[in-house]
Amino acid sequence: MDLEFTAEDIKFRDEVRGWINENLTEDLKRRLHLSRNHSLDEKNQKAWLKKLADKGWLVPNWPEEYGGPGWTQTQKYIFEMECALAGTPRNSSMGVRMCAPVIMKFGTQEQKDRFLPPIRQSDVWWCQGYSEPGSGSDLASLQMTARREGDYYICNGSKTWTTYAQWADWIFCLVRTSKEDKKQKGISFLLIDMKSPGITISPIHTLDDGPEGAQEVNQVFFEDVKVPVDQRIGEEGEGWTCAKYLLTFERGAAYAPSCRHAMHRAKKIAALEEVDGRPLSEDPDFAAKIADLEMQIDALDFTERRIFSSLAAGQSVGAMSSLMKTRGSEIGQKITELIRAIPPKIGQISADMNITQFVFRNLPDHPAGDGKNLNTDIRRWLYSGEGKYELGARGEGIGIIQDFRDR
């Protein structure tokens, strides 16, 4: 097992870093900084994915025979690491990361030829139809039906927590094609055109919603939706096998780089805040918490490198990808808790509104509001698009925002 990067790896890292510096424009950085969930609007998100596709980097995990770049496991890790450290837009293309591997594994040659090239070129946007009201963790209890009528399935039911369904061209769905003695049986995997008659989308609003139409999750309703049988992946009733295979790709990723990026932001906030006449970052108790978290991130990083080294050697890592997902989420929560512990001037705005990077950019001359309701005023300013709201005299709340700028 070799955990050190070779000269070729470092050359590749520099190439990735240079491309990111060239393509992650100041405008994109500004939009990401103002986002409450580090996501872009539809136009800019799709434009970023198209840039990756044009470079040949949108599908780093795909085999070369399907258009993948032929990277080693180490190069894949480096790419993820550099993207996370630079704070690039999230690759939220479920077609690339989740649906495509299922088509490669279980699809016919005709299905591969039809669906994989548009996914690789980022010409279509996919969403996932798994969870239903009452069928989340117990996914096998799903109730959406697909009744066979000749060369079509007639689909009825709904899917929930569907990420960016309002942007999607297609949805991959688990549906119940028959009732069996075991609930995992009788489930099939369908690809459904979102323009099909009978599909309606209802937004689910969350605390970190963006402007209207940019919500992250939705409920999708299907009423007598006709789906051609040739859009079923795998055999009828074998969808659970596809589902389990897909989830290994949903969980397989490196989490240490994003945790390290979040820790870097937390340290910048702490360096700006003074407690008893000195930066909070120099407080012994706070510094000890930082050191503890950094050691946890280092441990996660080396564990992930061991996993990638094993994959490069052709070894199976089993459930380790799920364990890393759990550990990465735990560390991310601890970093958020650390930020929330920072005194209110910076920490409260950063944590409560989930816009930590907000304090590190140059603000317009007249950000927003009269300071009576700071959170609402900032939201109104953020969602105005160009930050041109000018609602009144600068009050105490806006004085705090101006204080960020003066520092």
Secondary structure, DSSP 4 states (H G I P E B T S, - for coil): ---SPPHHHHHHHHHHHHHHHHHS-HHHHHHHHH-SSS---HHHHHHHHHHHHHHT-S-TTS-GGGT-----HHHHHHHHHHHHHHTPPP---HIIIIIHHHHHHH--HHHHHHHHHHHHTT-S-EEEE--BTTBSSSGGG---EEEEETTEEEEEEEE-S-TTGGG-SEEEEEEE-S--SSTTTTEEEEEEETTSTTEEEEEE--TT--STT--SEEEEEEEEEEEEGGGEESSTTBHHHHHHHHHHHHH-S--HHHHHHHHHHHHHHHHH-EETTEEGGG-HHHHHHHHHHHHHHHHHHHHHHHHHHHHHTT---TTHHHHHHHHHHHHHHHHHHHHHTS-HHHHHHHHHTT-GGGGGSPPPSS-S--SSSHHHHHHHHHTTSSS----SS--HHHHHHHHHHH-
